[in-house]
Amino acid sequence: MGLILDTNFIITAEREARRGIAGRVDAFLAARPNELFYITFTVAGELACGQSASPRRDWERLCQPYPVLPWTL
């Protein structure tokens, strides 16, 4: 099984990481140590359009921890 993360979750994770604090995202992930997390191709696209990921390397860094689910399975 696994959980699909949305754009808001990834953005919140990025903001918490920049502040250097363990926040709600860290607590959520820590409570599910054996869970697999994914993003959809639409989330990857939304992240590519955002300010946090304007350089391609930043977009790749944001997406890297999560396998991207394809259009169809």
C-alpha positions in Angstrom: 0.0 0.0 0.0 1.1 3.6 0.1 -0.1 7.2 0.5 -0.2 9.9 -2.1 1.0 13.3 -0.9 -0.4 16.4 -2.3 1.2 19.7 -3.3 0.4 21.4 -0.1 2.1 18.7 1.9 5.3 19.0 -0.1 5.3 22.8 0.1 4.7 22.6 3.9 7.6 20.1 4.2 9.9 22.5 2.3 8.9 25.4 4.4 9.5 23.5 7.6 12.9 22.3 6.4 14.0 25.8 5.5 13.0 27.0 9.0 15.0 24.1 10.5 12.2 23.0 12.7 10.5 19.6 13.2 6.9 20.4 12.5 3.7 18.6 11.6 5.1 17.1 8.4 8.0 15.4 10.4 5.5 14.2 13.0 3.2 12.7 10.2 6.1 10.9 8.5 7.6 9.7 11.8 4.3 8.2 12.8 4.3 6.1 9.6 7.8 4.6 9.4 6.9 1.7 7.2 4.6 3.5 4.8 5.5 4.3 1.2 4.8 7.8 0.0 4.2 8.9 -3.6 3.3 11.9 -5.6 1.3 12.1 -8.8 2.6 13.5 -12.1 0.2 16.4 -11.5 1.8 17.2 -8.2 5.2 17.1 -9.8 4.0 19.5 -12.5 2.5 21.9 -9.9 5.8 21.9 -8.0 7.7 22.7 -11.2 5.6 25.8 -11.6 6.2 27.0 -8.0 8.7 29.5 -6.8 10.4 27.0 -4.5 11.4 24.9 -7.5 12.1 27.5 -10.2 15.6 26.1 -10.9 15.3 22.6 -12.2 17.7 21.2 -9.6 15.4 22.5 -6.8 12.4 20.9 -8.5 14.3 17.6 -8.8 15.3 17.8 -5.1 11.6 18.3 -4.0 10.4 15.4 -6.1 13.3 13.0 -5.5 12.2 11.4 -2.2 8.8 10.4 -3.7 8.2 8.0 -6.6 6.0 9.8 -9.2 2.9 7.8 -10.1 2.3 7.7 -13.8 -0.8 8.6 -15.8 -2.1 5.0 -15.7 -1.0 2.0 -13.6 
